């Protein structure tokens, strides 16, 4: 989703010190609403981009992309599982939510 009327900036935090945040103002050469399009632009050499690991993992491992600012992260994501409120969850639903909690962090890691 494009965010209009928002200053182009990155809010970066050190991996080792989550409390320290640095704001980097950007002068983007390309604005795109799709992470895959941004990744393709970076692979083509148009600049750097902040992407989640699951979007660029293969390209980083193959050498098509290179990590810069590796000691910094550009943001966090939240996944929320909404379930009906009842006396108890069905075992299958509980197992699914537990699986998400265990597996999703592995999937998004670079």
N, C-alpha and C positions, 0 to 999 in steps of 0.2 A: 504494500500500500504506500503510495506517495504521501509524504508529509509536507504539505505546502505551508508557507509562513512559519517555518521552523528554521532557526539558524543552522547552517551546515557545520556541525562540530562533532567531534568524538569525545566521549567521556571515558577516559582510560583509567584503569586501576592496576596497580602492580599485583602480580600473582602472589607474591610473598607478603604483601601488606594491603589487604583489601580496604583498609581505611583511607589510604592515600589515593586521591583522585586528581587527575590532570585533565583540563579541558583544552582540546586542540581545535582551533578554528580552521576550517577547511575552505579551500577555493576549488570546488570540484570541477573537473573537466567533463564529467559525465554524471548525470543523475538518472538512475534507473529504478524501477519499482520491483524488479525481479532479481533475487539473489543469484540465480543461474546466469542471467545476463551480466551481472556485475562480475561474476567469476570468469566468464568468457572474456570480458574486457581486460581483466587482470592478466589472464593467460596470454592475451594478444599484446601485452606490454603497455597498456594505456595508463597504468598507475597501480596504486595499492588500494586494497579494499579490506574492510573488517567483515569477516564471514564466520558463521558457526562451523565447527569442525565437520559436521556431517555433510556440509555442502562442498567443502574443498579437500577433505581428507585424502582422497585418491590422487588428486592433482599435486598435493604436497608430497605424498609418498613417491610419486613418479618423477618429481622434479620439475613438473610443468609450472608449479607455483612454489615460492620460497617464503617461509615465515620471516617477517620483519617485526620488530618490537615483540619478540617472543616472550619477554618477561611481563607483558601487559595484556589485559583482557579488555574488550570493548563493551561488555555487557553480559547480563545474565538473562536467561529465559525461564519462564515458569510454565509448567504443564499442570493443568487442573483436571482431575477426574470427578465428574459430577455423578453422584449416585442417588437414587431415591432414599429418602429418610424413612427407615422402618425400624422395627424392633431389632432386626439383625440383617446383615447382608447375606445374600445367597453365597454359598461356598465358591461357586464359579466366579462370581463378581469379585469376591475378596481375593481369590487366586489371581485374577486378571490385574487388579490394582497392585497387588504385591509384585507381580511380574513387571509391570510398568515401572514401579519404583526401583527395581533392581536393574533392569535392562536398558532403560532410556539413558541414564547417565553414561553407560558404556557406548551407546550408539552416537551420542553427540560429542564425545571426546575426540580430540584431534590425535 
